[in-house]
Amino acid sequence: VQIVESGGGLVQAGGSLRLSCTASGFTFDDYSMAWFRQAPGKEREGVSCFSSSDSSTYYADSVNGRFTISSDIAKKTVYLEMSSLNPEDTAVYYCAAEVGPCDSDFELLGYDYWGQGTQVTVSS
C-alpha cells in the first residue's frame, strides 16, 4: 500500500495551491480519501473527505468555501484545491484512506493508510 502526496509549497496569503494524493495497493473504490493537516505544536485535524462510493464530500468549517476536494477514480488520485489561503493554513498536509464512506468526525484511528505528508506554507 502506498499513498503519496504532492503539490505543497510556499505561497503568499490570498494565493492558491492544489495538492494531489495518489494511492496504490488497495481497492480505491472501497475507500474514502481524506485530507488532514498538522501545524507545529497542534493536533492533526481533518480538513476534507471524499467518499468514493457516492462522491459525497465533507469539509471542516475552517476551510469550507475555500477548499475543494475532488477525485479521479481512474487515476486513484484525490485532489485538494486550496484558495484564499492564509497563514493559519500553514501545516503539513496528509492524505489518508478509510474503508467505507467518509467519517464526518475525521476520527484519526479510523483511517487505515496514511501518506508521508506535504508541507504547505502560507506567508503573510
Salt bridges, closest charged atoms under 4 A:
GLU45 OE2 - ARG37 NE 2.65
GLU81 OE2 - ARG18 NE 3.96
ASP89 OD1 - ARG37 NH1 2.83
ASP89 OD2 - ARG66 NH1 2.79
